Structure formats: structure tokens, C-alpha cells
Amino acid sequence: GYFIALIITKILGGLPLVILRLGALFRHLFLRLITRQAYLTQRELDQVYREEPLLYGWEYPTQLLVIVICFTYACISPFILIFGAMYFIGALMVYKKQVLYVYTPGYESGGALFPMVCDRTIIGLICGQLTFMGYCIIRGGHLQPLAMVPLVWFSFWTMNYFRIHFAKPSNRLTLERAKDLDELVSSYAQNPTSPRLMQIPQVSFTRDHYKQPILREKHGAPFFYRLENEDELTKEARKKLSGSDRQDMWIGNKQLPRSRNHAHNEENINIIV
């Protein structure tokens, strides 16, 4: 009864609060009351009207809590699944609208959090299976828990399978994309002026050759003091940052150390030439 009431509270209270965004609303009103626009810099104005990111550390645990409750107590009171389904239907509509039109990501993680969420979801499923086995023993059934042991093992196997075949490969480019890059680099020696070779990130192999594109972005540009007035100091700073990668901010103009594979690929290109 308690957990059904908790899920109902989340449906009727939690999801509407996500849409209202009371924290952002109160912060906006408070800053408008205590500040004057004429005396604020452009960066301070952006803080007043700033876009809100999706707080993964808050939203993910909320969803995992509901699904673990449903997994765990479904064997005791299957009626809780109806309210769990109602919650996730409402959450789908609410968060789909918020993610598409309201939240603005401050960074791109490439889906790095999803494998962790998938593992936690399967662990919640295992908790529900163990609860069901214990409930069967309490009710006097001793053979039913033995029949469910392979199901627990299968859940662990599935979690490991997802980690090996999906989570780890997602940190790198696909095999097809890496193969295409190798073919482009190899054909550079034969025809350096080919328009197709314009797709090569680098002519020679580097340590960033197989990194995700988001990890090879350039520096961010500084803001002008006012968006409508372009001052010379900001223009000069933008010009200095325009031709460098993010990693240059930390290593300066030093050349990155080359690995054996790096040198070996350059030797192969030289031999072909």
C-alpha cells in the first residue's frame, strides 16, 4: 500500500512539478527583482535567462526507484504494475517534451550513462527475482525457487552480454567506419588530389584518429560584452582560439608523443609514396 501511494504521489505531484520547473521559475523572478539590466554584463544577463540542463543525477535515480519498486513488489502485489505503467506513460510524455523543447545539454556524453542505467535496471530485476524466491519459501514452496535459479543466472549473463557487445563498442567508432578511414588514408598516397579524400580527418595517423567527433571539437568562443556590440578585445580572443583544438589548451604547442603504431603507419605511407 505504501509504495502504491508513493507511485501515485509521483504521478500526481512529481511529474507536474517537472513541467512547472518551480526552481527555475523562482530563480528567474528573484534575479529580476534584485538586479538591473543596465548594470549587468552579457554573461551575467545570460545567467538570468540561462537555459537549464537535464540533471541526470536527479532524474535517472527517480526513474530507477520506480522500476525497482515495481520489479520487487510485483510478485507480492501485482496490482502495483498498473500504477507503474501509468507512471511511465506519464513520464514518457513529460520528459519527451522537456528534453525536446526545454532542457539544453551542457555537454555531449555520447550516451556514456546509458550502459550504467541498463545495468542498474537489470540489477533491480534480479532483486525482484530474489524477492519472489524468498516469498515462495515463506509460502511453503521449496521447489519453485530452485526452478528460478537459472533465471537469476540468465539475468547476470544478459547484463554481461550487453556490456561486452554494446557498452564497450560504443566507446569507439564502428568497424565499418574505421575500415573506411583506413581505406581513405591508404588511397591518399595514390591520388592526393581526389575529392573523396576531403573526408579524411587527418592525412597521417594520429592518436585522435578513431575518437568520436564530439571529442575532437574546437574551443568555445568567448562572449561579447553585449551581443549587439562587438568589441575588439573579444574579437582578438576569438581569433586566437579559432584554429586550435581543445587538447591544445592543456598541452600548448607541444607535439604529442607518437606511439609505435603511429610511427609504423607513417612508415607505411612513406613506403607507398
URTAHU-V760235 format. One record per pair of residues at least 24 apart in sequence whose ideal C-beta (glycine too) atoms are under 6 Angstrom apart, sorted by the first residue. I is the first residue (numbers start at 1). J is the second residue. Records with the same first field share a line. If there is no record, write none. Layout:
# URTAHU-V760235
I = J  J
This chain:
# URTAHU-V760235
3 = 69  73
4 = 80  83
7 = 83  87
10 = 87
11 = 86  87  90
15 = 90  94
18 = 94
19 = 94
24 = 52
42 = 223  225  226
43 = 223
51 = 104
53 = 106
54 = 103
56 = 113
60 = 117
64 = 120
67 = 124
68 = 124
71 = 124  125  128
72 = 127  128  131
75 = 132  135
108 = 214
110 = 212
115 = 167
118 = 162
119 = 159
122 = 155  159
125 = 155
126 = 155
173 = 210
178 = 210
189 = 269  272  273
204 = 266
205 = 262  265
